[in-house]
Amino acid sequence: MSYKKINETKVYKFAFELAMKIFEASKGFPREEAYSLTDQIRRSSRSVCSCLSEAHRKRLYEAYFISKVSDADMENAETHTWLEFALACKYITQKEYEEFLNS
């Protein structure tokens, strides 16, 4: 098995691509959301990659690895919640919402 850098793995690439799609979509959010929804959804979506990177660095330490992968899953769930708010506030369309969840 060949060694891969974390940014070469499918899961990291998927998370990074999704975070960038969310970033682009959030550019259209209202200015009054800058320090709430916009900031939160960008942070949580980016944190998935960050947690995966930390887990990868400590992959030889099983408990730490599991903890950081769990954190990545938690950040992903948080991002999903923020996407629900963005949809409810009509900042994204139903189609965009579904694309985020299914991409």
N, C-alpha and C positions, 0 to 999 in steps of 0.2 A: 504494500500500500504506500503510495507516495504521499509525502507531506504537502498539505495545502495551507496557504495563509488563509486566515479567516475571511478576508475579502474575496477569496476565490471560491468559497463554498456557496452552494445553491441557496441555503437559508439566509445567509448574509446578503447576497445579491438581491434576493426577493425583498428582504426588509429594507434595504437601502433604496431600491427602486420605489417601493411604496412610500417611504418617507419623503422622497423627492416629489412624487405625485401629490402628496398631501401638502407639501410646501408650496408647489405651484398653485394648487387650488386655493390655499389659504391666503394667497396674495390678494384675492378678490373679496375677502371678508371685510366688513365695515371697520372703519378706523377705531370705533369705540370698543372693538373686540381685541385690539392689539395686545393688551396686557392681561387678557383673560383667555378666551377660547383660542385665539390664534396662537398665542404663546404656549398654551398647554398642549394643544394638538401637535404642534411642531416638536416640543420637547419630548413628549411621550413616544411619538413615532421614531424619533432619532435615538431615543434611549434603548430601543430594541437592539439596534446595531451595537451600541455601546456595551450593553450587557453581554451580548454574544461575544464581543471582543474580549471582555474581561474573563468570561467563562473559558474561552479558547486559551488565553494566557495561563490559566490555572487548571488546565484540563487534567493534569497529573494528580490533583488533589480533589478526589471524588466529591466530598461534601461541599467544597467551595464551587466546584463546577456545577453541581446540581442546583445550588443556591442561585447562582448567576443566571442559569438557564430559566429557573423559576421566575427570577426578576424580569427576564426578557418577555416571558409569557404574561406577566402582570402588566408590563408596559404596553404590550400589544392589546390586552383587554381594556386598558385605560384609553388607548387610542380609539378603539371601537366605540367606547362611550362618548368620546368627544365628537366622533363622526355622527353619532346619533343626535347630539345637540346641534351640530352644524346642519343636519338635515331638517330637524324640527324648526330651526330658525330660518330655514330656506336660504342658507348660504351655499348649499350644494343641492343638486337635483337628486331625485330618487335613483336615476341612472348612474350618476357619479358615485353615490353611496354604494350601490350594488357592485360597481366596478372596483371600488376600494376593497370591499369585502371579498370579492372573488378573483382579484388579480394575482 
